[in-house]
Amino acid sequence: MLKPRKLVAGLSPYRSPVVSRDGLSLDLNESMAGCSPRVLSRLRSLSAADVSLYPQREIGERLIAHFLGIAPEQVLLTNGIDEALSLLFTTYLGPSDELLFADPTFVMYPMLGEALGAQVVRLQSGEDLALPVADLLARISPRTRVIAIANPNNPTGLAAAREDLLRIAEAAPDAAVLVDEAYFEFCGETLMPDLAHHPNLFVARTFSKAYGLAGLRLGVLIGAAEQISYLRRFSLPFNVNSVVLTCLEEALADQAFVSDHVAQVKQGRERLAQLFDELGLRFWPSQTNFVLVRVGAPAQTFVESMQRCGVLVRDSSANPGCEGCVRITVGTAKQMDGVLQAIREAIAESA
C-alpha cells in the first residue's frame, strides 16, 4: 500500500484562513484599498497572447532589481512569500538541522520545518511579545541552519531593531537568516543595505500588502547572488504567473498610490489605538497594516460579535502568548468609522 513519508503523514494540514467573505474582511491583512488604478488598467488591457504564453520571470526580476538598486542575480521572484520560504528552507534545512524562531510568529515557519524533518526550536517571547534577542543568540548552535524572523512580526505588528537583527546574523554565519519584511512599507525599516556585508542574510518582500496584489501572488526573495543561485537550481521555471508580471512595472511606478495607502493605514492604526486606550484594552503598537489587541477570553465571542456587525477579524488565541487576542486589519477611512462602532458594540456585548 502506497504511503507518504512518515513526516508528511504526521503533519496537520494547513487549511486556508479564508473562513468567509460575508462581511468586511479585516481578518487576513489584505489591502482594503485594492490595487493601483494603473495596475487595474493594465489588467483590463491584457490580450489573449498575454495569458496564452509562458511567463518570463527574468524580466520581472530585472524590474525589481532596478527598483531596489541591486543586481538581478540577487533577486528571485516567487509565488508569494510562501514559496520563497519553501525554497529557502528546502535549500538549507535537513533532518539533522535546526530551525530557530521565536513565538508568536508566522505559522508557516514551523510547518515547513517539520515537513523537512528538521528540529524545530521554538523560543517564547516575553509578556511584551517583543523578539527575545538574547534568548535567540544564546540558542544558536552548530546545528542551527535557518533562523526565521518576521520583521515587523505577524501577528504582533512589532518591529525589532536593525542592530539586534544584525547581531543575530553575525552570530550565525553558517545559518541562513531570513528577515521576512512582508510589511516593510508600513514600517520603513529594512535590512536591504546590510545584504552586501552579510552573505547569510536574506530579505523577503511581498506585493500582497501595500500594493494590494494578494490575489496575483508575487513574492520577492533577495540575498547574495551566490546563495540565490542555489535556490534557482530547483525553483520551478514558470512559478510566477504572466498576469502579475505584466502588471509589475505599473505597480512599481505608482509609488504615489502606495504612499497614500500607507498614510491611510497609519491613520487607521492610530484611530484603533485611541479606541483601545479609551476602552482599557491591551494592544501592541503596530508597524504593520493590522493591530493585535487582547479582548479577553474566549476571543471567539468577540469575533462572533464583530461578524454579526458585518466585520471579520482574526482570532489569534492559538498563537503562543496571544491568549484572548484578536488581530484586526486596518480598513479605509470610510470603513473604519463602522469598524470602530462595531468594536464598541462587541466589547459592550461581551462585558
N, C-alpha and C positions, 0 to 999 in steps of 0.2 A: 504493500500500500504506500502510495506516494505521501511523504510528509515533508513539511518545511523544516528549515533549520530550527533547532530547539530554541534558540534565542528569539526567533521571529514568532514561533508558536506561543511563547510566553509573554509577548507584548500585549498591552491593552491597546486596542485600535484607537487612533486619533480621529475623532469624529469632527465634522465641520462645526465650527462655533455658530453658524447661521441657524438659529432656532426658529426665527420667524422674520418676515418683512412686514408684518402687520403693525405698523406704527413707525415713529421716528427712530431710526436705527442709530442709537448712541451707544452701542454695545461692542462695536468692532473697530473703533478708532479709524474709521473711514473719513474721507473728506466730505463734509456736508455741503461744501460749496461746489462740488463737482469738479470737472476739469476745465482747463483754459478754453475760452471760446475759439482760440486759434487751433487748438487740438481738435475740437469738435468740428470745425470747418474742414480740417484736413481729413477727418474720419468720413465726413459726408462726401468727400471728393474721390474716395477710393474707387479704383476701376476694377474690372474683372481680372486684369493682369496682376494688379497689386495683391490680390488674395489667392491667385492660382499658381504663383511661383514660390519656390522655396526662399526663405528669408536669408539675408546677408548680414549676419550678426556683426561681422568685422566693421561694416560701415557705421553701425551704432557705437561700436567700441571706439572708433576714431572720433566720433562726435563727442562722446563723454570725455575722452582723454583731452581733447582740445578745450572743452569747457572747464575741466579741472586743472589744466596746465601740467599734465603728466604725459608719459609715453603710452601709446596704445597697448604695448606689451604688458603694462601694469593693470589693465582693465579686463575683467571678464563679465560679460552680461549673462544674466541667469533668469530663469522663470520665477521671478520673485526672490526675496531673500531666502525663502525656504530651500530652494535648490542650491543657492550659494552655500548654505550651512551643510547640506548633504554632501556636496563636493569637497568642501574643506575637511569635514570630519572624516570622510572616507579616505582622503589622501593621507591624513596624519595619524589616525586612530586605529589601533589593532586590539586584539583580545587581551594583551598583557599591558595595555597602556591606560593612563588615567585621563579622564576628562574632568576638569575642575571648573566650578562656577559657584555662585552664591545665590541662595533663595531669599526672597521670591524673585523669579525672573521668567524669561520666555520659555514656555513649556516644551518647545521643540528641542532644546538642548539635551535634556535627559533622554528623551525618546530616541533621538538619533544615536546617542552614545550607547544606549542599551542595545539597540539593533545591531551595532557593530561589535558587541561583546566587550566593550571597554569597561573599565572600572569607573563608575560614575561617582565622583566625590562631590557631595553637596555640602556647602557651608551655609549656616543660617545667619542672616543679617540680624542686627540687634533690634531693639524696640523702635528705633527711628527708621529702620529698614534701609539705611544707607549701606553702600558697598563696604563690607568688612575687610578693608585693605590689609591690615596687619594679619588677620587670620589667613587670607589668601597667600600672602607672602610666606607665612610660616608653613603652609601646607604644600608648597611646591616641592616636588621630589624629582629624582632622575626618571621616574616613570611618567611624569606629567608631560603629556604630548599636545593637549589642546586646553586653552583657558578661554572661556566664552564670557564676555561681558557686554550686556546691552547698555548703551550709554547715549542718551538717557534710558533709564530702565523701564521695562514693562513687566509688571503692572503699576509700579510705584510712581513713575514720572520723574524720579530723582536722577540727577547727573553727578557723576564722580569728577573729581579734579583731574585735569590733564596730567599733573605731576604724579599723582598716585597711579594712574594707568601706565605711565612710562616706567615707574618703579617696578610694576608687575612684569612688563615686557622685558626689562633689563634683567630681572631676577630669574627669568625662564628662557634663556637664549635657545634652548633645544625644543621649545614648545611653540606651537602656532598660537598666537594671542589674537583672538578675534574681538574687535570692538565694533559692535553692531550699532550703527548710527542711523537706524531707521527713522528716528525723529529729529535728526540733525537740524533741519530748517527751523524748528520751533525753539531750538536751544542756541545754535550758533557756534558751539564749541566742537572742535574736531581734532583728530589726531592725524589728519592727512599730511600736514607739513612734517610730521615725525617719521613717515614711512622710509624716507631715504636713509635714516640713521638706525633703523631697526628692521632688519630683514626678516624677522619672525613675526612682524606685525601685519595684521590685515584689517581693513576697514570695509564695512558693508553699508550700502545705501539702498534706498528704495524709491520708486516713483508712486507707491501706493498711498502715501500720506499727504504731504504738502502739495503734490502735483495732481492728486485726485485720479490716479490711473490704476486703482486696485484691481479693477476688472480686466485690465490688459496684461497684468503680471510682468513687471520688469524690475529686476534687482541688479545691483552692481557690486562686485567684489573687487577690491583694489589692494594691491600688495606689491612686493618686489617682483620684478619681471621673471626672475628665475623660479620663484615659488609659484607664481600664476601659471607658468608654463607646465608645471606638474599637473595642475588641475585641468588644463586644457587637454591633457592626454586621454582623459575618459569623459570629458564633457560632451554631451550629445551635440552634433553639429548644427541641428536646427531646433535648439531648445527654446529660442526666443521667437515669438511669432512675428510675421511680417507686418501685421497691423500696427503694433506698438512701435516697431522700428520706423515705419513710415511717419508716425506722429512725433517721434522723439525730437527732431530738430525744432518743431514748433513748441513743444513743451519746454525745451531748454531756452528758447528765445524769449518766451513770455515770462520773464522774471518779475515783471510788474504784477502779474496775476498771483504768483507765488508769494510775493511780499505782502500784497493786500490780504491774502488768505491768512498768512502767519499773523499779521497785525490783528485781524478779526479774532483769531483763536486766542491770542494773548488777552484781548479784552474780555472774551468769554470766560477764560480761566480766572480772571480777576473777579468777575461777577459771581462765579461759583465760590471762590474763596471768601468773598464778603458774606455770602449767604450762609456758608458753613460756619463762619465765625459767629454770625448772628444766632444760629441755631445751636451753637455749642458743640458742633461735631468735629471730631478729629479728622484732619485731612493732611495730605502730604504736598508740599509746594512743588508743583509740576513744571517741567521743562519740555512738555510734550503737547499733544492735542487732546489730552484727557486729564482727569483728576481722580485720584483714589481717595475715597472717604469712608470712614467707619460709621455705619448707620445702625449697628447693633445686630445681635444675633436673634433669630436667623435672618441673614441678609436677604434671603429669598422672599421674605414678607414684604420688604421694601421694593424689591424687583417687581413683584406681582402688583403692588400698588401703583408703581410707575407705569406698568403695562396697561393697567385699567385707564390711566390718563393718556394713553397713546404714545408712551415713550419707552423704548427698550434700552436697558442698561445692563451691565455685565456683573454677575455675582462673582466676586473674586475670593470668596471664603476658602476655596480649595487650595489657594496658594499659601505656602507656609508663612506664618506671621501676618496673614491678612484676614484672620477670622472676623466675621461681621462686616466685611468691607465690600463696597461695590466700586466699579470703575465706570466713569461717565465721560463719554466723548463730548467735546465742545462743539455745539452746533453754530449755525449762523446767528447773527444778532437778532433777527426776527424770531428764529426758532427758540432762542434762549429765553425769551420772555415767557413762553409757555412752559419751558423746562423748569425754570425757577419756581413757577407756581405749582407745577406737578411735584417738585421736591418738597415744597412746604406741606402740600396735602398728604404726601406719602409719609412724611415724618410725623405729622399730626395723627394720622391713622394708626401708626404703629406705636404711638406713645402709650 
